[in-house]
Amino acid sequence: MWGRAAAAAVPGFLLAAGITGLACWLWPGPWQSTLVAGIVAFFPLWMGAMALAFQFRDGKRAWAWFSGGAALSLGLLWALQTLQWVR
């Protein structure tokens, strides 16, 4: 149980941040106009990750899936910025 809770708290946080960042950057227009909506949407995403973490069989699976998703979303954010597709 503690492994799943920790997976929700650490990589779940990063996953929610990455998804929120992608949504803010890929929305049409400047990303600054989506900042407040992104901050408001972040918390329910993180709470959803916390609820989803307890659906996994054990903590290792939750850590693996959430860490992989966080790495993918943050990697996409890094790639978009490196390629200068977003500003």
PDB file of N, CA, C and O in Angstrom:
ATOM      1  N   MET A   1       0.819  -1.193   0.000  1.00  0.00           N
ATOM      2  CA  MET A   1       0.000   0.000   0.000  1.00  0.00           C
ATOM      3  C   MET A   1       0.864   1.259   0.000  1.00  0.00           C
ATOM      4  O   MET A   1       0.568   2.212  -0.720  1.00  0.00           O
ATOM      5  N   TRP A   2       1.941   1.268   0.811  1.00  0.00           N
ATOM      6  CA  TRP A   2       2.778   2.462   0.877  1.00  0.00           C
ATOM      7  C   TRP A   2       3.526   2.688  -0.425  1.00  0.00           C
ATOM      8  O   TRP A   2       3.786   3.832  -0.800  1.00  0.00           O
ATOM      9  N   GLY A   3       3.874   1.616  -1.115  1.00  0.00           N
ATOM     10  CA  GLY A   3       4.550   1.758  -2.404  1.00  0.00           C
ATOM     11  C   GLY A   3       3.658   2.419  -3.442  1.00  0.00           C
ATOM     12  O   GLY A   3       4.116   3.255  -4.222  1.00  0.00           O
ATOM     13  N   ARG A   4       2.391   2.046  -3.451  1.00  0.00           N
ATOM     14  CA  ARG A   4       1.450   2.664  -4.384  1.00  0.00           C
ATOM     15  C   ARG A   4       1.182   4.115  -4.019  1.00  0.00           C
ATOM     16  O   ARG A   4       1.046   4.961  -4.903  1.00  0.00           O
ATOM     17  N   ALA A   5       1.105   4.411  -2.729  1.00  0.00           N
ATOM     18  CA  ALA A   5       0.889   5.795  -2.300  1.00  0.00           C
ATOM     19  C   ALA A   5       2.090   6.666  -2.663  1.00  0.00           C
ATOM     20  O   ALA A   5       1.920   7.807  -3.093  1.00  0.00           O
ATOM     21  N   ALA A   6       3.294   6.138  -2.494  1.00  0.00           N
ATOM     22  CA  ALA A   6       4.492   6.891  -2.859  1.00  0.00           C
ATOM     23  C   ALA A   6       4.573   7.081  -4.371  1.00  0.00           C
ATOM     24  O   ALA A   6       5.012   8.127  -4.847  1.00  0.00           O
ATOM     25  N   ALA A   7       4.147   6.065  -5.125  1.00  0.00           N
ATOM     26  CA  ALA A   7       4.129   6.199  -6.588  1.00  0.00           C
ATOM     27  C   ALA A   7       3.143   7.274  -7.024  1.00  0.00           C
ATOM     28  O   ALA A   7       3.394   7.988  -7.995  1.00  0.00           O
ATOM     29  N   ALA A   8       2.043   7.393  -6.326  1.00  0.00           N
ATOM     30  CA  ALA A   8       1.081   8.440  -6.659  1.00  0.00           C
ATOM     31  C   ALA A   8       1.616   9.812  -6.303  1.00  0.00           C
ATOM     32  O   ALA A   8       1.335  10.791  -6.994  1.00  0.00           O
ATOM     33  N   ALA A   9       2.386   9.888  -5.227  1.00  0.00           N
ATOM     34  CA  ALA A   9       2.868  11.190  -4.754  1.00  0.00           C
ATOM     35  C   ALA A   9       4.022  11.719  -5.595  1.00  0.00           C
ATOM     36  O   ALA A   9       4.047  12.908  -5.914  1.00  0.00           O
ATOM     37  N   VAL A  10       4.975  10.873  -5.960  1.00  0.00           N
ATOM     38  CA  VAL A  10       6.181  11.374  -6.631  1.00  0.00           C
ATOM     39  C   VAL A  10       6.045  11.337  -8.155  1.00  0.00           C
ATOM     40  O   VAL A  10       5.922  12.399  -8.765  1.00  0.00           O
ATOM     41  N   PRO A  11       6.062  10.152  -8.804  1.00  0.00           N
ATOM     42  CA  PRO A  11       5.925  10.192 -10.264  1.00  0.00           C
ATOM     43  C   PRO A  11       4.515  10.570 -10.710  1.00  0.00           C
ATOM     44  O   PRO A  11       4.335  11.053 -11.828  1.00  0.00           O
ATOM     45  N   GLY A  12       3.520  10.359  -9.861  1.00  0.00           N
ATOM     46  CA  GLY A  12       2.168  10.811 -10.204  1.00  0.00           C
ATOM     47  C   GLY A  12       2.092  12.323 -10.299  1.00  0.00           C
ATOM     48  O   GLY A  12       1.408  12.873 -11.162  1.00  0.00           O
ATOM     49  N   PHE A  13       2.809  12.993  -9.393  1.00  0.00           N
ATOM     50  CA  PHE A  13       2.904  14.456  -9.435  1.00  0.00           C
ATOM     51  C   PHE A  13       3.566  14.904 -10.739  1.00  0.00           C
ATOM     52  O   PHE A  13       3.080  15.811 -11.415  1.00  0.00           O
ATOM     53  N   LEU A  14       4.683  14.254 -11.081  1.00  0.00           N
ATOM     54  CA  LEU A  14       5.402  14.627 -12.302  1.00  0.00           C
ATOM     55  C   LEU A  14       4.581  14.317 -13.555  1.00  0.00           C
ATOM     56  O   LEU A  14       4.632  15.060 -14.535  1.00  0.00           O
ATOM     57  N   LEU A  15       3.833  13.229 -13.521  1.00  0.00           N
ATOM     58  CA  LEU A  15       2.970  12.891 -14.652  1.00  0.00           C
ATOM     59  C   LEU A  15       1.877  13.939 -14.827  1.00  0.00           C
ATOM     60  O   LEU A  15       1.616  14.378 -15.947  1.00  0.00           O
ATOM     61  N   ALA A  16       1.244  14.340 -13.744  1.00  0.00           N
ATOM     62  CA  ALA A  16       0.207  15.372 -13.829  1.00  0.00           C
ATOM     63  C   ALA A  16       0.798  16.692 -14.303  1.00  0.00           C
ATOM     64  O   ALA A  16       0.167  17.409 -15.080  1.00  0.00           O
ATOM     65  N   ALA A  17       2.005  17.022 -13.843  1.00  0.00           N
ATOM     66  CA  ALA A  17       2.659  18.252 -14.288  1.00  0.00           C
ATOM     67  C   ALA A  17       2.992  18.189 -15.776  1.00  0.00           C
ATOM     68  O   ALA A  17       2.821  19.174 -16.495  1.00  0.00           O
ATOM     69  N   GLY A  18       3.463  17.040 -16.235  1.00  0.00           N
ATOM     70  CA  GLY A  18       3.788  16.890 -17.654  1.00  0.00           C
ATOM     71  C   GLY A  18       2.565  16.975 -18.551  1.00  0.00           C
ATOM     72  O   GLY A  18       2.602  17.620 -19.599  1.00  0.00           O
ATOM     73  N   ILE A  19       1.487  16.330 -18.145  1.00  0.00           N
ATOM     74  CA  ILE A  19       0.252  16.382 -18.933  1.00  0.00           C
ATOM     75  C   ILE A  19      -0.301  17.804 -18.963  1.00  0.00           C
ATOM     76  O   ILE A  19      -0.747  18.280 -20.007  1.00  0.00           O
ATOM     77  N   THR A  20      -0.272  18.475 -17.823  1.00  0.00           N
ATOM     78  CA  THR A  20      -0.745  19.857 -17.767  1.00  0.00           C
ATOM     79  C   THR A  20       0.127  20.759 -18.624  1.00  0.00           C
ATOM     80  O   THR A  20      -0.389  21.626 -19.330  1.00  0.00           O
ATOM     81  N   GLY A  21       1.438  20.569 -18.573  1.00  0.00           N
ATOM     82  CA  GLY A  21       2.341  21.366 -19.390  1.00  0.00           C
ATOM     83  C   GLY A  21       2.116  21.149 -20.873  1.00  0.00           C
ATOM     84  O   GLY A  21       2.126  22.102 -21.652  1.00  0.00           O
ATOM     85  N   LEU A  22       1.912  19.899 -21.268  1.00  0.00           N
ATOM     86  CA  LEU A  22       1.632  19.623 -22.680  1.00  0.00           C
ATOM     87  C   LEU A  22       0.333  20.273 -23.125  1.00  0.00           C
ATOM     88  O   LEU A  22       0.259  20.838 -24.216  1.00  0.00           O
ATOM     89  N   ALA A  23      -0.682  20.196 -22.294  1.00  0.00           N
ATOM     90  CA  ALA A  23      -1.965  20.810 -22.642  1.00  0.00           C
ATOM     91  C   ALA A  23      -1.832  22.325 -22.765  1.00  0.00           C
ATOM     92  O   ALA A  23      -2.413  22.929 -23.667  1.00  0.00           O
ATOM     93  N   CYS A  24      -1.075  22.936 -21.867  1.00  0.00           N
ATOM     94  CA  CYS A  24      -0.902  24.400 -21.919  1.00  0.00           C
ATOM     95  C   CYS A  24      -0.082  24.829 -23.129  1.00  0.00           C
ATOM     96  O   CYS A  24      -0.390  25.831 -23.773  1.00  0.00           O
ATOM     97  N   TRP A  25       0.961  24.068 -23.433  1.00  0.00           N
ATOM     98  CA  TRP A  25       1.820  24.455 -24.561  1.00  0.00           C
ATOM     99  C   TRP A  25       1.179  24.164 -25.907  1.00  0.00           C
ATOM    100  O   TRP A  25       1.412  24.900 -26.866  1.00  0.00           O
ATOM    101  N   LEU A  26       0.382  23.115 -26.002  1.00  0.00           N
ATOM    102  CA  LEU A  26      -0.185  22.748 -27.294  1.00  0.00           C
ATOM    103  C   LEU A  26      -1.518  23.430 -27.579  1.00  0.00           C
ATOM    104  O   LEU A  26      -2.047  23.318 -28.685  1.00  0.00           O
ATOM    105  N   TRP A  27      -2.058  24.127 -26.602  1.00  0.00           N
ATOM    106  CA  TRP A  27      -3.300  24.878 -26.820  1.00  0.00           C
ATOM    107  C   TRP A  27      -2.987  26.046 -27.741  1.00  0.00           C
ATOM    108  O   TRP A  27      -1.922  26.650 -27.613  1.00  0.00           O
ATOM    109  N   PRO A  28      -3.890  26.389 -28.677  1.00  0.00           N
ATOM    110  CA  PRO A  28      -3.608  27.514 -29.580  1.00  0.00           C
ATOM    111  C   PRO A  28      -3.449  28.822 -28.810  1.00  0.00           C
ATOM    112  O   PRO A  28      -4.150  29.080 -27.832  1.00  0.00           O
ATOM    113  N   GLY A  29      -2.523  29.627 -29.273  1.00  0.00           N
ATOM    114  CA  GLY A  29      -2.268  30.907 -28.628  1.00  0.00           C
ATOM    115  C   GLY A  29      -1.094  30.824 -27.677  1.00  0.00           C
ATOM    116  O   GLY A  29      -0.470  29.773 -27.534  1.00  0.00           O
ATOM    117  N   PRO A  30      -0.800  31.922 -27.037  1.00  0.00           N
ATOM    118  CA  PRO A  30       0.348  31.914 -26.110  1.00  0.00           C
ATOM    119  C   PRO A  30       0.044  31.067 -24.872  1.00  0.00           C
ATOM    120  O   PRO A  30      -1.091  31.020 -24.397  1.00  0.00           O
ATOM    121  N   TRP A  31       1.093  30.393 -24.358  1.00  0.00           N
ATOM    122  CA  TRP A  31       0.894  29.517 -23.214  1.00  0.00           C
ATOM    123  C   TRP A  31       0.543  30.295 -21.962  1.00  0.00           C
ATOM    124  O   TRP A  31      -0.045  29.735 -21.037  1.00  0.00           O
ATOM    125  N   GLN A  32       0.891  31.582 -21.910  1.00  0.00           N
ATOM    126  CA  GLN A  32       0.591  32.381 -20.722  1.00  0.00           C
ATOM    127  C   GLN A  32      -0.911  32.515 -20.506  1.00  0.00           C
ATOM    128  O   GLN A  32      -1.366  32.669 -19.372  1.00  0.00           O
ATOM    129  N   SER A  33      -1.686  32.456 -21.596  1.00  0.00           N
ATOM    130  CA  SER A  33      -3.135  32.586 -21.457  1.00  0.00           C
ATOM    131  C   SER A  33      -3.773  31.333 -20.853  1.00  0.00           C
ATOM    132  O   SER A  33      -4.919  31.379 -20.407  1.00  0.00           O
ATOM    133  N   THR A  34      -3.048  30.223 -20.834  1.00  0.00           N
ATOM    134  CA  THR A  34      -3.592  28.988 -20.273  1.00  0.00           C
ATOM    135  C   THR A  34      -3.026  28.670 -18.897  1.00  0.00           C
ATOM    136  O   THR A  34      -3.293  27.600 -18.351  1.00  0.00           O
ATOM    137  N   LEU A  35      -2.261  29.571 -18.339  1.00  0.00           N
ATOM    138  CA  LEU A  35      -1.571  29.291 -17.081  1.00  0.00           C
ATOM    139  C   LEU A  35      -2.539  29.051 -15.920  1.00  0.00           C
ATOM    140  O   LEU A  35      -2.370  28.090 -15.169  1.00  0.00           O
ATOM    141  N   VAL A  36      -3.530  29.894 -15.766  1.00  0.00           N
ATOM    142  CA  VAL A  36      -4.465  29.740 -14.646  1.00  0.00           C
ATOM    143  C   VAL A  36      -5.291  28.467 -14.817  1.00  0.00           C
ATOM    144  O   VAL A  36      -5.496  27.721 -13.859  1.00  0.00           O
ATOM    145  N   ALA A  37      -5.762  28.224 -16.031  1.00  0.00           N
ATOM    146  CA  ALA A  37      -6.530  26.994 -16.273  1.00  0.00           C
ATOM    147  C   ALA A  37      -5.670  25.755 -16.051  1.00  0.00           C
ATOM    148  O   ALA A  37      -6.161  24.736 -15.564  1.00  0.00           O
ATOM    149  N   GLY A  38      -4.403  25.836 -16.402  1.00  0.00           N
ATOM    150  CA  GLY A  38      -3.506  24.712 -16.184  1.00  0.00           C
ATOM    151  C   GLY A  38      -3.280  24.441 -14.718  1.00  0.00           C
ATOM    152  O   GLY A  38      -3.244  23.284 -14.298  1.00  0.00           O
ATOM    153  N   ILE A  39      -3.127  25.490 -13.930  1.00  0.00           N
ATOM    154  CA  ILE A  39      -2.937  25.318 -12.495  1.00  0.00           C
ATOM    155  C   ILE A  39      -4.195  24.733 -11.860  1.00  0.00           C
ATOM    156  O   ILE A  39      -4.111  23.900 -10.958  1.00  0.00           O
ATOM    157  N   VAL A  40      -5.348  25.168 -12.328  1.00  0.00           N
ATOM    158  CA  VAL A  40      -6.610  24.641 -11.799  1.00  0.00           C
ATOM    159  C   VAL A  40      -6.788  23.180 -12.215  1.00  0.00           C
ATOM    160  O   VAL A  40      -7.293  22.379 -11.428  1.00  0.00           O
ATOM    161  N   ALA A  41      -6.384  22.818 -13.434  1.00  0.00           N
ATOM    162  CA  ALA A  41      -6.554  21.446 -13.918  1.00  0.00           C
ATOM    163  C   ALA A  41      -5.523  20.489 -13.334  1.00  0.00           C
ATOM    164  O   ALA A  41      -5.752  19.279 -13.317  1.00  0.00           O
ATOM    165  N   PHE A  42      -4.402  21.001 -12.860  1.00  0.00           N
ATOM    166  CA  PHE A  42      -3.344  20.140 -12.335  1.00  0.00           C
ATOM    167  C   PHE A  42      -3.798  19.328 -11.128  1.00  0.00           C
ATOM    168  O   PHE A  42      -3.533  18.128 -11.053  1.00  0.00           O
ATOM    169  N   PHE A  43      -4.466  19.961 -10.201  1.00  0.00           N
ATOM    170  CA  PHE A  43      -4.845  19.280  -8.965  1.00  0.00           C
ATOM    171  C   PHE A  43      -5.781  18.093  -9.208  1.00  0.00           C
ATOM    172  O   PHE A  43      -5.538  17.024  -8.647  1.00  0.00           O
ATOM    173  N   PRO A  44      -6.847  18.227 -10.022  1.00  0.00           N
ATOM    174  CA  PRO A  44      -7.678  17.035 -10.283  1.00  0.00           C
ATOM    175  C   PRO A  44      -6.923  15.933 -11.021  1.00  0.00           C
ATOM    176  O   PRO A  44      -7.196  14.752 -10.804  1.00  0.00           O
ATOM    177  N   LEU A  45      -5.979  16.297 -11.887  1.00  0.00           N
ATOM    178  CA  LEU A  45      -5.173  15.268 -12.544  1.00  0.00           C
ATOM    179  C   LEU A  45      -4.320  14.505 -11.532  1.00  0.00           C
ATOM    180  O   LEU A  45      -4.210  13.281 -11.602  1.00  0.00           O
ATOM    181  N   TRP A  46      -3.730  15.222 -10.610  1.00  0.00           N
ATOM    182  CA  TRP A  46      -2.905  14.570  -9.593  1.00  0.00           C
ATOM    183  C   TRP A  46      -3.757  13.697  -8.683  1.00  0.00           C
ATOM    184  O   TRP A  46      -3.339  12.600  -8.312  1.00  0.00           O
ATOM    185  N   MET A  47      -4.936  14.165  -8.321  1.00  0.00           N
ATOM    186  CA  MET A  47      -5.829  13.352  -7.499  1.00  0.00           C
ATOM    187  C   MET A  47      -6.296  12.112  -8.271  1.00  0.00           C
ATOM    188  O   MET A  47      -6.468  11.044  -7.683  1.00  0.00           O
ATOM    189  N   GLY A  48      -6.500  12.251  -9.573  1.00  0.00           N
ATOM    190  CA  GLY A  48      -6.838  11.091 -10.399  1.00  0.00           C
ATOM    191  C   GLY A  48      -5.706  10.081 -10.431  1.00  0.00           C
ATOM    192  O   GLY A  48      -5.945   8.874 -10.409  1.00  0.00           O
ATOM    193  N   ALA A  49      -4.472  10.571 -10.483  1.00  0.00           N
ATOM    194  CA  ALA A  49      -3.314   9.671 -10.434  1.00  0.00           C
ATOM    195  C   ALA A  49      -3.252   8.971  -9.092  1.00  0.00           C
ATOM    196  O   ALA A  49      -2.904   7.792  -9.022  1.00  0.00           O
ATOM    197  N   MET A  50      -3.583   9.678  -8.030  1.00  0.00           N
ATOM    198  CA  MET A  50      -3.581   9.053  -6.704  1.00  0.00           C
ATOM    199  C   MET A  50      -4.644   7.959  -6.611  1.00  0.00           C
ATOM    200  O   MET A  50      -4.406   6.909  -6.015  1.00  0.00           O
ATOM    201  N   ALA A  51      -5.789   8.199  -7.187  1.00  0.00           N
ATOM    202  CA  ALA A  51      -6.834   7.174  -7.163  1.00  0.00           C
ATOM    203  C   ALA A  51      -6.458   5.996  -8.061  1.00  0.00           C
ATOM    204  O   ALA A  51      -6.719   4.841  -7.723  1.00  0.00           O
ATOM    205  N   LEU A  52      -5.849   6.294  -9.196  1.00  0.00           N
ATOM    206  CA  LEU A  52      -5.461   5.244 -10.128  1.00  0.00           C
ATOM    207  C   LEU A  52      -4.341   4.365  -9.578  1.00  0.00           C
ATOM    208  O   LEU A  52      -4.258   3.185  -9.918  1.00  0.00           O
ATOM    209  N   ALA A  53      -3.492   4.920  -8.747  1.00  0.00           N
ATOM    210  CA  ALA A  53      -2.362   4.162  -8.194  1.00  0.00           C
ATOM    211  C   ALA A  53      -2.825   2.951  -7.399  1.00  0.00           C
ATOM    212  O   ALA A  53      -2.136   1.931  -7.370  1.00  0.00           O
ATOM    213  N   PHE A  54      -3.961   3.047  -6.765  1.00  0.00           N
ATOM    214  CA  PHE A  54      -4.446   1.939  -5.946  1.00  0.00           C
ATOM    215  C   PHE A  54      -5.164   0.875  -6.769  1.00  0.00           C
ATOM    216  O   PHE A  54      -5.624  -0.124  -6.216  1.00  0.00           O
ATOM    217  N   GLN A  55      -5.265   1.070  -8.064  1.00  0.00           N
ATOM    218  CA  GLN A  55      -5.823   0.049  -8.941  1.00  0.00           C
ATOM    219  C   GLN A  55      -4.750  -0.942  -9.400  1.00  0.00           C
ATOM    220  O   GLN A  55      -5.076  -2.005  -9.930  1.00  0.00           O
ATOM    221  N   PHE A  56      -3.483  -0.603  -9.202  1.00  0.00           N
ATOM    222  CA  PHE A  56      -2.404  -1.504  -9.586  1.00  0.00           C
ATOM    223  C   PHE A  56      -2.269  -2.631  -8.565  1.00  0.00           C
ATOM    224  O   PHE A  56      -2.652  -2.482  -7.405  1.00  0.00           O
ATOM    225  N   ARG A  57      -1.725  -3.745  -9.008  1.00  0.00           N
ATOM    226  CA  ARG A  57      -1.581  -4.913  -8.156  1.00  0.00           C
ATOM    227  C   ARG A  57      -0.585  -4.693  -7.034  1.00  0.00           C
ATOM    228  O   ARG A  57      -0.801  -5.146  -5.910  1.00  0.00           O
ATOM    229  N   ASP A  58       0.513  -3.994  -7.335  1.00  0.00           N
ATOM    230  CA  ASP A  58       1.512  -3.729  -6.311  1.00  0.00           C
ATOM    231  C   ASP A  58       2.213  -2.404  -6.597  1.00  0.00           C
ATOM    232  O   ASP A  58       1.979  -1.773  -7.628  1.00  0.00           O
ATOM    233  N   GLY A  59       3.070  -1.996  -5.677  1.00  0.00           N
ATOM    234  CA  GLY A  59       3.750  -0.717  -5.797  1.00  0.00           C
ATOM    235  C   GLY A  59       4.739  -0.656  -6.945  1.00  0.00           C
ATOM    236  O   GLY A  59       4.929   0.401  -7.548  1.00  0.00           O
ATOM    237  N   LYS A  60       5.371  -1.783  -7.253  1.00  0.00           N
ATOM    238  CA  LYS A  60       6.339  -1.797  -8.346  1.00  0.00           C
ATOM    239  C   LYS A  60       5.690  -1.473  -9.681  1.00  0.00           C
ATOM    240  O   LYS A  60       6.249  -0.728 -10.486  1.00  0.00           O
ATOM    241  N   ARG A  61       4.521  -2.028  -9.912  1.00  0.00           N
ATOM    242  CA  ARG A  61       3.806  -1.732 -11.169  1.00  0.00           C
ATOM    243  C   ARG A  61       3.375  -0.265 -11.228  1.00  0.00           C
ATOM    244  O   ARG A  61       3.476   0.378 -12.273  1.00  0.00           O
ATOM    245  N   ALA A  62       2.903   0.247 -10.120  1.00  0.00           N
ATOM    246  CA  ALA A  62       2.496   1.657 -10.081  1.00  0.00           C
ATOM    247  C   ALA A  62       3.689   2.564 -10.334  1.00  0.00           C
ATOM    248  O   ALA A  62       3.591   3.526 -11.096  1.00  0.00           O
ATOM    249  N   TRP A  63       4.821   2.259  -9.692  1.00  0.00           N
ATOM    250  CA  TRP A  63       6.032   3.056  -9.921  1.00  0.00           C
ATOM    251  C   TRP A  63       6.462   2.972 -11.376  1.00  0.00           C
ATOM    252  O   TRP A  63       6.840   3.982 -11.969  1.00  0.00           O
ATOM    253  N   ALA A  64       6.410   1.782 -11.958  1.00  0.00           N
ATOM    254  CA  ALA A  64       6.847   1.606 -13.346  1.00  0.00           C
ATOM    255  C   ALA A  64       5.972   2.391 -14.314  1.00  0.00           C
ATOM    256  O   ALA A  64       6.484   3.106 -15.175  1.00  0.00           O
ATOM    257  N   TRP A  65       4.667   2.261 -14.177  1.00  0.00           N
ATOM    258  CA  TRP A  65       3.765   2.939 -15.107  1.00  0.00           C
ATOM    259  C   TRP A  65       3.800   4.458 -14.931  1.00  0.00           C
ATOM    260  O   TRP A  65       3.865   5.197 -15.913  1.00  0.00           O
ATOM    261  N   PHE A  66       3.757   4.917 -13.695  1.00  0.00           N
ATOM    262  CA  PHE A  66       3.770   6.357 -13.460  1.00  0.00           C
ATOM    263  C   PHE A  66       5.115   6.973 -13.826  1.00  0.00           C
ATOM    264  O   PHE A  66       5.162   8.077 -14.368  1.00  0.00           O
ATOM    265  N   SER A  67       6.207   6.272 -13.536  1.00  0.00           N
ATOM    266  CA  SER A  67       7.527   6.797 -13.906  1.00  0.00           C
ATOM    267  C   SER A  67       7.694   6.843 -15.415  1.00  0.00           C
ATOM    268  O   SER A  67       8.242   7.804 -15.954  1.00  0.00           O
ATOM    269  N   GLY A  68       7.224   5.811 -16.094  1.00  0.00           N
ATOM    270  CA  GLY A  68       7.288   5.807 -17.553  1.00  0.00           C
ATOM    271  C   GLY A  68       6.448   6.913 -18.170  1.00  0.00           C
ATOM    272  O   GLY A  68       6.885   7.589 -19.101  1.00  0.00           O
ATOM    273  N   GLY A  69       5.245   7.095 -17.650  1.00  0.00           N
ATOM    274  CA  GLY A  69       4.385   8.170 -18.154  1.00  0.00           C
ATOM    275  C   GLY A  69       4.964   9.546 -17.877  1.00  0.00           C
ATOM    276  O   GLY A  69       4.892  10.438 -18.723  1.00  0.00           O
ATOM    277  N   ALA A  70       5.539   9.718 -16.695  1.00  0.00           N
ATOM    278  CA  ALA A  70       6.156  11.005 -16.351  1.00  0.00           C
ATOM    279  C   ALA A  70       7.355  11.274 -17.239  1.00  0.00           C
ATOM    280  O   ALA A  70       7.529  12.391 -17.727  1.00  0.00           O
ATOM    281  N   ALA A  71       8.192  10.254 -17.455  1.00  0.00           N
ATOM    282  CA  ALA A  71       9.360  10.429 -18.330  1.00  0.00           C
ATOM    283  C   ALA A  71       8.927  10.760 -19.756  1.00  0.00           C
ATOM    284  O   ALA A  71       9.540  11.601 -20.414  1.00  0.00           O
ATOM    285  N   LEU A  72       7.875  10.100 -20.232  1.00  0.00           N
ATOM    286  CA  LEU A  72       7.381  10.370 -21.583  1.00  0.00           C
ATOM    287  C   LEU A  72       6.831  11.787 -21.707  1.00  0.00           C
ATOM    288  O   LEU A  72       7.160  12.498 -22.656  1.00  0.00           O
ATOM    289  N   SER A  73       5.999  12.200 -20.761  1.00  0.00           N
ATOM    290  CA  SER A  73       5.390  13.531 -20.863  1.00  0.00           C
ATOM    291  C   SER A  73       6.429  14.639 -20.698  1.00  0.00           C
ATOM    292  O   SER A  73       6.402  15.633 -21.424  1.00  0.00           O
ATOM    293  N   LEU A  74       7.348  14.468 -19.739  1.00  0.00           N
ATOM    294  CA  LEU A  74       8.379  15.486 -19.556  1.00  0.00           C
ATOM    295  C   LEU A  74       9.387  15.461 -20.703  1.00  0.00           C
ATOM    296  O   LEU A  74       9.937  16.500 -21.069  1.00  0.00           O
ATOM    297  N   GLY A  75       9.629  14.284 -21.269  1.00  0.00           N
ATOM    298  CA  GLY A  75      10.488  14.190 -22.455  1.00  0.00           C
ATOM    299  C   GLY A  75       9.868  14.885 -23.653  1.00  0.00           C
ATOM    300  O   GLY A  75      10.570  15.535 -24.428  1.00  0.00           O
ATOM    301  N   LEU A  76       8.556  14.754 -23.809  1.00  0.00           N
ATOM    302  CA  LEU A  76       7.874  15.476 -24.891  1.00  0.00           C
ATOM    303  C   LEU A  76       7.945  16.980 -24.689  1.00  0.00           C
ATOM    304  O   LEU A  76       8.145  17.729 -25.646  1.00  0.00           O
ATOM    305  N   LEU A  77       7.784  17.426 -23.451  1.00  0.00           N
ATOM    306  CA  LEU A  77       7.933  18.857 -23.173  1.00  0.00           C
ATOM    307  C   LEU A  77       9.331  19.346 -23.523  1.00  0.00           C
ATOM    308  O   LEU A  77       9.492  20.406 -24.127  1.00  0.00           O
ATOM    309  N   TRP A  78      10.343  18.566 -23.140  1.00  0.00           N
ATOM    310  CA  TRP A  78      11.725  18.933 -23.448  1.00  0.00           C
ATOM    311  C   TRP A  78      11.956  18.956 -24.954  1.00  0.00           C
ATOM    312  O   TRP A  78      12.599  19.871 -25.469  1.00  0.00           O
ATOM    313  N   ALA A  79      11.430  17.943 -25.674  1.00  0.00           N
ATOM    314  CA  ALA A  79      11.614  17.881 -27.124  1.00  0.00           C
ATOM    315  C   ALA A  79      10.928  19.049 -27.822  1.00  0.00           C
ATOM    316  O   ALA A  79      11.490  19.634 -28.748  1.00  0.00           O
ATOM    317  N   LEU A  80       9.728  19.390 -27.389  1.00  0.00           N
ATOM    318  CA  LEU A  80       9.018  20.519 -28.000  1.00  0.00           C
ATOM    319  C   LEU A  80       9.783  21.814 -27.804  1.00  0.00           C
ATOM    320  O   LEU A  80       9.843  22.648 -28.707  1.00  0.00           O
ATOM    321  N   GLN A  81      10.361  21.985 -26.639  1.00  0.00           N
ATOM    322  CA  GLN A  81      11.116  23.203 -26.377  1.00  0.00           C
ATOM    323  C   GLN A  81      12.448  23.194 -27.127  1.00  0.00           C
ATOM    324  O   GLN A  81      12.863  24.229 -27.649  1.00  0.00           O
ATOM    325  N   THR A  82      13.120  22.054 -27.190  1.00  0.00           N
ATOM    326  CA  THR A  82      14.394  21.957 -27.879  1.00  0.00           C
ATOM    327  C   THR A  82      14.225  22.200 -29.382  1.00  0.00           C
ATOM    328  O   THR A  82      15.044  22.875 -30.006  1.00  0.00           O
ATOM    329  N   LEU A  83      13.157  21.642 -29.951  1.00  0.00           N
ATOM    330  CA  LEU A  83      12.892  21.842 -31.374  1.00  0.00           C
ATOM    331  C   LEU A  83      12.284  23.217 -31.675  1.00  0.00           C
ATOM    332  O   LEU A  83      12.062  23.566 -32.834  1.00  0.00           O
ATOM    333  N   GLN A  84      12.026  23.974 -30.638  1.00  0.00           N
ATOM    334  CA  GLN A  84      11.440  25.320 -30.719  1.00  0.00           C
ATOM    335  C   GLN A  84      10.080  25.309 -31.424  1.00  0.00           C
ATOM    336  O   GLN A  84       9.743  26.223 -32.176  1.00  0.00           O
ATOM    337  N   TRP A  85       9.315  24.256 -31.160  1.00  0.00           N
ATOM    338  CA  TRP A  85       7.955  24.204 -31.680  1.00  0.00           C
ATOM    339  C   TRP A  85       6.988  24.965 -30.788  1.00  0.00           C
ATOM    340  O   TRP A  85       5.881  25.306 -31.203  1.00  0.00           O
ATOM    341  N   VAL A  86       7.415  25.226 -29.562  1.00  0.00           N
ATOM    342  CA  VAL A  86       6.627  26.026 -28.631  1.00  0.00           C
ATOM    343  C   VAL A  86       7.545  27.048 -28.014  1.00  0.00           C
ATOM    344  O   VAL A  86       8.761  26.856 -27.972  1.00  0.00           O
ATOM    345  N   ARG A  87       6.980  28.118 -27.539  1.00  0.00           N
ATOM    346  CA  ARG A  87       7.766  29.169 -26.870  1.00  0.00           C
ATOM    347  C   ARG A  87       6.998  29.660 -25.671  1.00  0.00           C
ATOM    348  O   ARG A  87       7.468  30.546 -24.957  1.00  0.00           O
TER     349      ARG A  87
END
